[in-house]
Amino acid sequence: MEIILKEDVKGLGYKNDIVEVRPGYGRNFLIPRGMAIEATPSAKKVVAEDVKQAAHKAEKIKTEAVALAAKLAELSIELKAKVGESGKIFGAVTTLQLSDALKEKGYAVDRKRISFKGEVKEVGQYLAVLDLHKEVKQEIKFSVVGE
């Protein structure tokens, strides 16, 4: 089943992408939640026109994302967590905690656009990937220290 995404769907595609999905996933999940519409010929024409009109706006957004990525590359973040005697964290560090730390430094990055490489359950240095734009992804280093 061919659908047109109305918003970014992690692991599937970005807004206005035409993607192929299984019929049940499209009919029972994506379309009822308003995340996608069926890719009929008329819907494809409407989306093509919308994309054409939004091209210059998208270029501006991409430029802002590239500038933000350059600033974030130099940033070092330190997250505090409660730690046991063995150096393990009680629980785990989440994307929400990293998002809040970025907001404190003046960078608004949605927690849904942050992903870790592996789980963060011990004190140490880690990498996080920020999905700032369709074509702009930035890795940042952060450290977890005991509280």
Phi, psi and omega in degrees: 000132181261130180228163175246123181284134178265350177207168178293131177236117184300131179085355183239310180168188183247170181306138179071007174283144174259117184232158178259125178228168176291144184304319181294320179296318179291308184290322188263342183239299188291311184293313179298331180275000179076017181272345183204164172230160179291142185272075175278162179303320180291322178294324178295321179295318180297315180295320179298319178292319178298317180297319180298317181288330183269004185299314182291326177293321180295324179295321178295317179296320179295320179297319177296321180294321178295319179295319178295320179298321179296321179291319183290334181296329182271351187281141172239130185241140178237119178255136179259139180215152177287132187233141174278182182293332182277358180093002178272146180277144172284108185091223179205158175281135183249168177295332178296318179295320178292320178298317178296320178296322177293321178297321178298327179275355176100015180241117181269105177235123181295140183297336180287344179263009180247136174221147179260154172267094184090179180271149181252092184234006179223163176290139178153191180265140181219165176244141174234145178253126178256125178265086186279333181201168179308322184248002184237113175236140183229132174267134175235150178262140173217155180239147177249127181237157180287145181266000000 
